[in-house]
Amino acid sequence: MVLTIAIIGRPNVGKSTLFNRLAGRKIAIVDDRPGVTRDRKETPGRLGDLDIMLVDTAGFEDVDDGSLEARMRRQTEFAIAQSDLCIFLIDAREGVTPLDKRFAQLVRRSGKPVVLACNKCEGRQGEFGVADAWSLGLGEPIPLSAEQGDGLSDLYAAIVASGAIREAEGAAEALRMTDDDPEGEGDPGAPGFDPDADPPPEPDRPLRLAFVGRPNAGKSTLINALLGDDRFITGPEAGITRDSVTAAWRWKDRDFRLVDTAGLRRRARVQEKLERMSTSETIHSIRFAQVVVLVMDVREAFEKQDMQIANLALREGRGLVLAVTKWDLVEDPSAMRRELEARAAIELPYAAGTPLITVSGLENRHLDRLMDACIKVHRDWSARVKTRDLNDWLQYVVQKHPPPAPDGKRIKPRYMAQMKTRPPTFVLMASRGDSMPETYKRYLINELRSAFDLPGVPIRLVVKQGKNPFADKT
């Protein structure tokens, strides 16, 4: 059984550092500046022999209005409500602050098991803070150092002693009893049961979609609309999202991993260390995605930075879908649609046919079209073309437009086969293949994409020159 643990506390006490330590790898962005974490982030981890689901939360702020801090607080309160246990973290070097006391009252009212931990206890610097932590009334404080990894054995013992494991196991057992089939359809004695029948097929791996774009393009709002929940913090402020955060989702009997990323600006504008780390996280998410959804504001679509992001996704071999958001602001949809398609044809000639979907996260418009396009691109990204069909196609396109003849010697394509998928990669054997110009390669790729219906998918073509059997003879 997996125990869900929320790491909570005021800003800059080391929650993300402890989150990374228990996860066993650097996932959350860590910086000395308070308030770096905004959206809650989840990942599996392990502490001793415990399998745990870790939830990193934003620093608690004692505000309750329409501000960004209030939206961050609501995310933290939701994480507490969904957890089996909370690790309440304080900074031992600063001791107990008034905000810690206010947060402790909120945690007590939640009724969740709580383990009080005092971070930054390297050496003897935190002894006063550990003693002061008794005043919170949350039990014995656990001194630890998330940076150095000290005190994790005491933290493990406190989690086991809290009783959260027994409560979670009881809840899981009650859920299993509720989900049991009362009709006995799974009983070997029930009518229609066939012991020799094949087991049901295993579900496919989740399809990983990364939503990328410039700041304030509407990425988080779009993902919230798909999830039907305020999973990510949204607002008029640009650059709210800093970490790349993944949310599990199921749509039409298929599992997805939706990745919300920080907005990408031009490299010359990225000056601060924190923004550089956010940019690095976004690029990492693109590299490990299967399909990249490029989110663009309809009022500023197809700017230079959008095309650089599209180029990055295609260079990394990811499938690409164009999502134009805030469609509810458009007064003449038909004319705007034609304009966008014309811009896409001009700006992305090397990715002809890339799906362009107009959506509105606020009004839930065309979300099904977006997901259908993502599934289609993923299917094409994994497509394999038969060798016979490839060579029949090759004869046709060569007759239609023969290759050039550099230095008066014509290039002769002979044979073509697909090397691999994801993305589709083809090898072409040709005499004097090393002399084939890039323009003719682009011609072959565009014809290949059109003939085998592969829009929005990067296609790689490797041209090899066959060995001349007479080269070594006198």
C-alpha positions in Angstrom: 0.0 0.0 0.0 1.3 3.5 -0.9 1.1 6.1 1.8 0.4 9.7 0.6 2.5 12.2 2.5 2.1 16.0 2.1 5.2 18.1 3.0 3.8 21.4 4.4 5.1 24.5 6.1 5.7 28.2 5.6 7.9 29.5 2.7 11.6 28.7 2.5 11.9 26.1 5.2 13.2 23.4 2.8 10.1 21.5 1.7 11.3 21.0 -1.8 14.7 19.9 -0.6 13.1 17.2 1.6 10.8 16.3 -1.3 13.8 15.7 -3.6 15.7 13.8 -0.9 12.8 11.4 -0.3 12.2 11.1 -4.1 15.8 10.1 -4.6 16.3 12.6 -7.4 16.1 16.3 -8.1 12.5 16.9 -9.3 11.4 20.2 -7.7 13.2 23.4 -8.3 15.2 24.5 -5.2 16.3 28.1 -4.6 17.2 30.3 -1.6 14.4 32.7 -2.6 11.1 32.1 -0.7 8.0 31.2 -2.6 9.6 29.2 -5.4 7.1 26.3 -5.3 3.6 27.3 -6.3 1.7 24.3 -7.8 1.6 21.1 -5.7 3.9 18.5 -7.2 3.6 14.7 -6.7 6.0 11.8 -7.2 6.5 8.3 -5.8 9.3 7.9 -3.3 10.6 5.5 -0.7 11.7 5.8 2.9 13.1 2.7 4.4 10.7 -0.1 3.5 7.8 2.3 3.0 6.4 3.1 -0.5 5.1 6.6 -0.4 3.5 9.2 -2.7 5.1 12.6 -1.9 3.3 15.9 -2.4 5.4 19.1 -2.4 3.3 22.1 -1.5 3.6 25.9 -1.7 4.7 27.8 1.4 1.7 28.6 3.6 0.6 32.3 3.5 -2.0 33.6 6.0 -4.2 35.3 3.3 -7.6 34.6 2.0 -8.4 36.9 -0.9 -8.0 36.8 -4.7 -4.2 37.1 -4.6 -1.7 34.6 -6.0 -0.7 33.8 -2.4 -4.3 32.9 -1.5 -4.6 30.6 -4.6 -1.3 28.9 -3.5 -2.8 28.4 0.0 -5.9 26.7 -1.4 -3.6 24.3 -3.2 -1.9 23.5 0.1 -5.2 23.0 1.9 -6.3 20.6 -0.8 -3.1 18.6 -0.5 -3.6 18.3 3.2 -7.2 17.0 2.7 -6.0 14.4 0.2 -3.0 13.1 2.2 -2.8 10.2 4.7 -0.1 12.1 6.7 1.5 15.5 6.8 5.1 16.3 7.5 5.0 19.8 9.1 8.4 21.4 8.4 9.8 24.4 10.3 13.2 26.1 10.1 15.1 25.1 13.2 17.6 28.0 12.8 14.8 30.6 13.0 12.6 28.8 15.6 8.9 28.9 15.7 7.4 32.0 14.0 3.8 33.4 14.3 3.1 32.0 10.9 4.2 28.5 12.1 1.7 28.8 15.0 -1.1 29.9 12.6 -0.3 27.0 10.3 -0.2 24.5 13.2 -3.8 25.5 14.1 -4.9 24.7 10.6 -3.2 21.3 10.6 -4.8 20.4 13.9 -8.3 21.2 12.6 -7.7 19.0 9.6 -7.6 15.9 11.8 -4.7 14.4 9.8 -1.8 12.6 11.5 1.1 15.0 11.6 4.9 14.5 12.0 6.6 17.7 13.2 10.1 18.0 11.6 12.8 20.7 12.2 14.9 21.2 9.2 18.4 22.7 8.9 19.7 21.1 12.0 23.3 20.7 10.7 25.7 20.7 13.7 24.3 22.5 16.8 22.7 25.4 15.0 19.2 24.2 15.3 19.1 23.0 18.9 17.1 26.1 20.1 14.6 25.7 17.3 14.0 22.0 18.1 13.3 22.9 21.8 11.0 25.8 20.7 9.1 23.5 18.4 7.5 21.7 21.4 5.3 24.9 21.9 3.4 24.0 18.7 1.7 21.1 20.5 2.2 18.6 17.6 4.2 16.1 19.5 7.9 15.4 19.6 9.9 17.4 16.9 12.2 15.4 14.7 15.6 17.2 14.0 16.8 16.6 10.4 18.8 18.0 7.6 17.1 17.6 4.2 20.2 18.9 2.5 22.6 16.4 4.1 20.1 13.6 4.6 20.5 13.5 8.4 17.7 12.4 10.6 15.7 10.3 8.0 15.7 7.2 10.2 14.1 9.2 13.0 11.6 10.5 10.5 10.8 7.0 9.4 10.2 5.9 13.0 7.9 8.8 13.6 5.8 8.0 10.5 5.4 4.4 11.6 4.5 5.4 15.1 1.9 8.0 13.9 -0.6 5.3 13.0 -1.2 6.7 9.5 -0.2 3.4 7.9 -2.9 1.5 9.8 -5.5 4.1 9.0 -4.6 4.1 5.3 -4.6 0.3 5.1 -8.1 0.3 6.8 -9.4 2.8 4.3 -8.0 0.8 1.4 -9.6 -2.4 2.7 -12.9 -0.7 3.0 -12.6 0.6 -0.5 -11.8 -3.0 -1.8 -14.9 -4.4 0.0 -17.0 -1.7 -1.6 -15.7 -2.4 -5.0 -16.3 -6.2 -4.8 -18.7 -7.5 -7.4 -22.0 -8.3 -5.7 -23.3 -10.3 -8.6 -20.5 -12.8 -8.6 -19.5 -12.2 -12.2 -15.9 -13.0 -11.4 -16.8 -16.2 -9.6 -15.6 -19.4 -11.3 -19.0 -20.9 -10.6 -20.9 -18.0 -12.2 -22.5 -18.5 -15.7 -20.3 -17.6 -18.6 -17.0 -18.0 -16.8 -14.4 -19.5 -19.1 -11.1 -20.6 -17.4 -9.4 -21.0 -20.7 -10.3 -17.6 -22.0 -7.4 -15.2 -22.6 -6.7 -12.6 -19.9 -7.7 -9.1 -20.7 -5.0 -7.2 -22.6 -2.7 -5.0 -20.5 -3.4 -1.3 -20.8 -1.1 0.8 -22.9 1.5 3.0 -21.2 0.2 6.5 -20.4 0.6 8.9 -23.3 2.8 11.8 -22.1 1.7 15.2 -23.4 3.8 18.3 -22.6 2.0 21.6 -22.9 4.5 24.3 -23.8 4.5 27.9 -24.9 5.3 31.4 -24.0 4.3 32.9 -20.6 0.6 33.6 -20.1 -0.5 31.7 -23.2 -3.1 29.7 -21.2 -1.3 26.4 -20.6 -2.5 25.9 -17.0 -6.0 27.0 -17.8 -6.2 24.5 -20.7 -5.0 21.6 -18.6 -7.5 22.5 -15.8 -10.3 22.4 -18.4 -9.2 19.0 -19.5 -9.0 17.7 -16.0 -12.2 19.4 -14.9 -10.5 20.6 -11.8 -8.5 23.6 -10.6 -5.3 21.4 -10.4 -2.9 24.2 -11.4 -2.8 27.8 -10.3 -4.0 30.2 -12.9 -4.4 34.0 -13.1 -3.7 37.1 -15.1 -0.1 37.2 -13.9 2.5 36.0 -16.4 5.0 33.3 -15.3 2.9 31.7 -12.5 4.1 28.2 -13.3 7.7 27.6 -12.5 8.1 23.8 -12.1 7.1 21.2 -14.7 4.2 19.5 -13.0 2.6 16.2 -14.1 -1.0 15.2 -13.6 -2.4 11.8 -14.3 -5.7 11.7 -16.3 -7.9 9.2 -18.0 -9.9 10.0 -21.2 -11.9 7.5 -23.2 -10.4 4.5 -21.5 -6.8 5.7 -22.1 -4.3 7.0 -19.6 -2.5 10.2 -20.0 0.2 12.2 -18.3 -0.4 15.9 -18.8 2.7 18.0 -18.1 2.3 21.7 -17.3 5.5 23.7 -18.0 6.9 27.1 -17.3 6.6 29.7 -20.1 9.6 30.0 -22.5 10.9 33.4 -23.3 13.7 34.5 -25.6 17.1 33.5 -24.3 18.3 37.1 -24.1 15.4 37.9 -21.7 16.2 35.1 -19.3 18.5 36.7 -16.8 17.5 35.3 -13.3 18.8 32.0 -12.0 15.3 30.9 -11.1 14.0 31.5 -14.6 17.0 29.6 -16.1 16.1 26.6 -14.0 12.4 26.8 -15.0 13.5 27.0 -18.7 15.8 24.0 -18.2 12.9 22.0 -16.7 10.6 22.9 -19.6 13.2 21.7 -22.2 13.6 18.5 -20.2 9.9 17.9 -20.3 9.9 18.4 -24.1 12.7 15.8 -24.5 10.8 13.2 -22.5 7.3 13.9 -23.9 5.7 11.9 -26.7 3.6 14.6 -28.1 4.2 18.4 -27.5 1.2 20.7 -27.5 2.4 24.2 -28.5 -0.1 26.5 -26.8 -0.4 30.0 -28.4 -2.5 33.0 -27.5 -4.8 33.8 -30.4 -3.8 37.5 -30.1 -0.1 36.7 -30.5 0.0 33.4 -32.3 3.0 32.4 -34.5 5.5 34.8 -33.0 9.2 34.1 -33.5 9.4 32.5 -30.0 6.5 30.1 -30.8 8.4 28.9 -33.9 11.6 28.4 -32.0 9.7 26.2 -29.5 8.1 24.3 -32.4 11.6 23.8 -34.0 12.9 22.5 -30.6 10.1 19.9 -30.4 10.7 18.7 -33.9 14.5 18.5 -33.5 13.9 16.4 -30.4 11.8 14.1 -32.5 8.5 14.7 -30.7 5.1 14.8 -32.2 3.6 18.3 -32.5 0.1 19.7 -32.1 -0.7 23.5 -32.3 -3.3 24.7 -29.8 -4.5 28.3 -30.2 -6.2 29.3 -27.0 -8.6 32.1 -25.8 -10.8 31.4 -28.8 -13.7 32.9 -26.9 -12.2 36.3 -27.6 -12.4 36.0 -31.4 -15.2 37.9 -33.0 -14.9 36.4 -36.5 -13.9 32.7 -36.0 -14.0 31.8 -39.8 -11.7 34.6 -40.9 -9.3 34.1 -38.0 -9.1 30.4 -38.7 -8.2 31.0 -42.3 -5.5 33.5 -41.2 -4.0 31.1 -38.7 -3.9 28.3 -41.3 -2.1 30.6 -43.7 0.4 31.6 -41.0 1.0 28.0 -40.1 1.7 27.1 -43.8 4.2 30.0 -44.0 6.0 29.5 -40.7 6.1 25.7 -40.6 6.8 24.6 -44.2 8.9 21.7 -42.9 6.0 20.3 -40.8 3.2 20.6 -43.3 -0.2 19.4 -42.1 0.5 19.9 -38.4 -2.9 19.8 -36.6 -4.1 23.3 -35.6 -6.8 23.2 -33.0 -8.6 26.3 -31.7 -9.7 25.9 -28.1 -11.0 27.9 -25.1 -10.1 26.7 -21.6 -12.6 29.0 -19.9 -15.5 27.8 -22.0 -14.3 24.2 -22.6 -14.4 24.6 -26.4 -13.0 22.0 -28.8 -11.2 20.0 -26.1 -12.2 16.7 -27.6 -10.8 17.8 -31.0 -7.5 18.6 -29.2 -7.3 15.2 -27.6 -8.2 13.4 -30.9 -5.5 15.3 -32.7 -2.9 14.3 -30.0 -3.9 10.6 -30.3 -3.7 10.8 -34.1 -0.2 12.4 -33.9 1.0 9.8 -31.4 -0.3 7.0 -33.7 1.5 8.5 -36.6 4.6 9.0 -34.5 4.6 5.3 -33.8 3.7 4.2 -37.4 5.7 1.7 -39.4 5.5 1.6 -43.2 5.9 -1.6 -45.1 9.1 -1.8 -47.1 7.3 -2.8 -50.3 5.0 0.2 -50.1 8.0 2.4 -49.5 9.8 1.2 -52.6 6.7 1.5 -54.8 6.3 5.0 -53.5 10.0 5.7 -54.1 9.8 4.7 -57.8 6.8 7.0 -58.3 8.3 10.1 -56.7 11.7 9.6 -58.5 9.8 9.4 -61.8 7.7 12.4 -60.9 10.8 14.5 -60.0 14.2 12.9 -60.8 17.1 13.7 -58.5 19.7 16.3 -59.7 22.9 15.4 -61.4 25.8 17.1 -59.7 28.9 17.3 -61.9 26.9 15.7 -64.7 26.5 12.4 -62.8 22.9 11.6 -61.8 22.0 10.4 -58.3 20.2 7.0 -58.5 18.0 6.1 -55.5 17.9 2.3 -55.3 16.2 1.0 -52.1 14.4 2.4 -49.0 13.4 0.9 -45.7 12.2 2.1 -42.3 14.9 1.9 -39.5 12.7 2.7 -36.5 9.7 4.5 -35.2 9.2 7.3 -32.6 9.9 9.3 -34.7 9.7 7.5 -38.1 13.2 7.2 -39.4 14.0 5.9 -42.9 17.2 4.9 -44.7 17.6 5.5 -48.5 20.4 3.6 -50.4 21.5 5.5 -53.4 24.5 5.7 -55.7 26.3 9.0 -55.1 24.0 9.4 -52.1 26.6 11.7 -50.3 26.0 14.3 -53.1 22.2 14.4 -52.6 21.3 18.1 -51.8 19.2 19.0 -48.8 16.5 20.4 -51.1 15.8 17.0 -52.6 15.8 15.4 -49.2 13.1 17.9 -48.1 11.2 17.0 -51.2 11.3 13.3 -50.4 10.2 14.0 -46.7 7.3 16.2 -47.8 6.1 13.6 -50.3 6.5 10.9 -47.7 4.5 12.8 -45.2 1.7 13.4 -47.7 1.6 9.9 -49.2 1.5 8.0 -45.8 -0.6 10.6 -43.9 2.0 11.6 -41.3 1.2 15.3 -40.4 2.7 16.8 -37.3 5.4 14.1 -37.1 9.1 14.7 -37.5 10.5 12.4 -40.2 14.2 11.6 -40.4 15.7 10.5 -43.6 19.2 9.0 -43.7 20.8 8.7 -47.2 23.6 6.2 -47.5 25.8 5.5 -50.5 26.2 1.9 -51.6 29.6 0.4 -51.9 31.0 0.5 -55.5 32.0 -3.1 -56.3 34.5 -1.9 -58.9 36.3 0.7 -56.7 39.1 -1.6 -55.7 39.7 -3.2 -59.1 42.4 -1.9 -61.5 
